[in-house]
Amino acid sequence: MHPLALAASLTLLWHAALFAAAELIPSQQPPYLGVTLITLATLPIPLAAAVAMGDWRYSGIAPMGTATPALWTAVPLFLVSAVYLVPGIEGDAETLLRLALFCLVVGVCEESLSRGVVQQALNGLGRVRAAVWVGVLFGLGHALSGLWFNRDLGDTLFQVVSTAAFGFGYAAVRFHLATIWPLVAAHAIYNFAQYASPGAAHWLLQLGVAVGFVGYGIWLLRRLGRRSGAEAHLAAAGTG
């Protein structure tokens, strides 16, 4: 199967599991419990795909012992959450704890899919094209969710753009890491900072964050390109 067809199929299958779970599991009471269980129901999809695609460590779900993760590349992903924490957070301790668990589950399930098996499937296209398609599929996945759950069309379209930028930036970082778990943590904190905020951030701020993700992703991919070129030059020099 073509890498893009495989990646798109995994994305569709993941969302099919999400929508099926949403029909079966009450999502309202108690706070965040239903949506946590609904999201958790999608986890078997990337786990099964990782096993079916071969050595499941290459999906990033487990670290690869022979690689040295460039963990510093994930630091900006954590720092950007501070933008949404400026107004503070609201909610009682129990609600915030439930929210934190929900955000962690979202981070695990979405990263296992998108920066895990989807990115693994797309690696054959080259890093730049793979990162672009990871972002595009991540954004389109949020479009599917927006349409299925009858969200406002304007909000959904804006979310598609912002999540595509998010997905591209995270994909670029993933190329520097041997595992998805720093991305899981950053993703969870990013969502928590937004959901716990007393109000939605201004659209200009959100657009600025999206541009930042794209810019950072491009810079990281260019770093990889320069490093690969230097390694190839050294290898050629050593064999000359």
N, C-alpha and C positions, 0 to 999 in steps of 0.2 A: 504493500500500500504506500502511496506517495506520502511523504512526511506531513504535508499540510493537511491532507485528507485524514490521516490518523489523528493529528492534533485536534482538528475540528470535530471528529467523531467522539473523541474523549471529552471534549468540552460539552457537546450536546448530550452525551450519556450522563455526565455529571449533573447537568441541569435537569435532565429527565428524572433522575433520582431525587433531586431537590424538590421538584414540583410534585412528584408522587408522594413524598413524605409530607409535604405541606397539605395535601388533601387528606391525609390519614391522621396527622398529629395536631391537636388543638394548639394554636400559636399564641393565645392571649394570656391565659392565667396558668400559674403565677408568672410574674414578670420575667421575661427572657428565657424561661425554662423551655417553652414550646419551640421557639426559634433555634435554641441551642440543640435540641434533639433533632429538629428538621435538618439543620446543617450537618450535624454529626452523621446523619444517614447517608451522606454523600461520600464519606471517607473510604468505604470499600472500593469505590471506583478507581481512584488513583493507586490504592494499595494493590489491587488485583492487576492493574495495568503495569505497575512497576515490576511485579513478578513475571508477568507474561512477556514483557519486553526484554527479559534476560537478567543480567546481574542488577538486582534492584538498588544496589548502592549508587549506581550511576544516575539514578533519579534524584539523588541528594537527600533521600529520606533517611539514609544512614551516612555518616561521614566516611570518606575514603582515606584509609590510613596512610597511603603513600603521598597524599597531597598536603600542601601547607596552605591553609585558608588565609586569604588576605582580609582578615576580619575588619581592618580599618575602613574598608570600602562600604561596610554596612552602617558605620557610625552616623553619616548624614541622614540615613533613613530613620534613625531614632530621634535625631535632633529636630527634624521637621515637625514632629508631633508637638513640640513646644509652642508652635504657632497657634495651635488650637487650644492649648491649655492656658493661654493668657487671660481669657475671661473667667477662668476657674472651672470648677465642676459642680454639678448639682445632683442631689439624690442622697438617700439615707445609706447607711453602711451595707445593709443587706442587698439593696437594689444595685449598688455599685459593684458588690461582689458578684452578683448574678451577671451583671453586664461584663465584668472582666472575664468571667468564665466563657460567656458567649463570644467575646472578641478573640479569646484564645482558640476556641473551637473553629471560628471562621479562619483565623490565621493558619491553623494546621490544615484544614480541609482545602482552602483555596491555594495555599502555597504547594501542598502535595500535588495538586492538579496542575496549576499554571506554571510555576517555576520548577516543578518536579517532572511529572511524566510528559506534559505538553512540551516543555522546553527540551527534554531529552529526545522526544520524537522529532523536533524541528532542528536539532543540532546539525543534521546533514546538510541543511541549507546554508550554512555559514553563520557566524556569530551575529552579524548585523541583521541579516534577513530573519534569523531566528528570533532575535530580540524584538524586532518590529512585529512579527506575527504573534509572538507571545502577548504583546501589548494589545494588538488588534483583537485577538480572540478573547482576551480578558475583558476588554471594553464591550465587545459584542455579547459576551455572556451576561453582563450587567444589563444590556438592552433586553435580552430575553427575560430576565427577572423583572425588569420594569414593566414590560408588556404583560407578563403573566399575572403579576400582582396589581395591575391596573394603577400604576403610579403616574403622576403628572408627566405628560409627554416632554415638556420643556425641561423639567428636572432630570428625566431619564436621559435625554440627549446630552445634557451637560455632564451627567455622570459617566456616560459612555466615553466622552473626551477625557475627563479627568482620570478615569480608571485605566484607559488605554495608556495614558502617559505614565501613570503609576506602574502598570505592568511592564512597560518598556524599561523604566528605570530599575525596577527590581530584577528584571531579566539580565540587565547589564551587570548588576552586582553579583548575580548568581554565577556568572561566568568566572568570577574571581574567587568563588567559595567552593568548598568540597561538600557542602551540605546546605539544605534549605532552612535549618533551624534558626540561624540569626534573622532570616527573613520572616519566619513565623513570629518571632518575638517582636520585631519592628512593626509588622503588619497589625498584630494584636494591639500594641500600644497606640499606633496611629488611629485605628478604629475607635479605641476607647476614648482617646482625647477628643474625637469629634462627637461621639454619641453622648458623652458625659458633659459636654459643654452646654451652658444654659441657652445657647442659641446657635443657629447655623452661621458659619463664617461668611463674610461678604464674598460674593462671587468673584470679585477681582482678586481677593486673597487666594481663593481656591484656584483660580486660573494661574496666578503666580506660582503656586506650589506645583501645578501641573507642568508649567514651563521649566521649573527647576528640575523636576524628575527627568524630563527629556534632555535638558542640557547636561545633567550629571551622567545620564546613561550614555550620551554621545561621547563625552570625555572619557568615560571608563572603557568604552569599546575602542576608542582611538589608542588608549594606553595599551590595551591588549594587542592591537595591530602593530604598534611600535615594538612591543616586547617580542612578539612572534617574529618580526622581521630581524630584530637583533639576534635572536637565538638561531635563526636560519643562517645569518651571516657568520656567526661564530662557528656553527657546525661546518659550513663550507670552508671556512678558513682552516679548521682543524683537519680537514681531509684533503687539503690541497697539496 
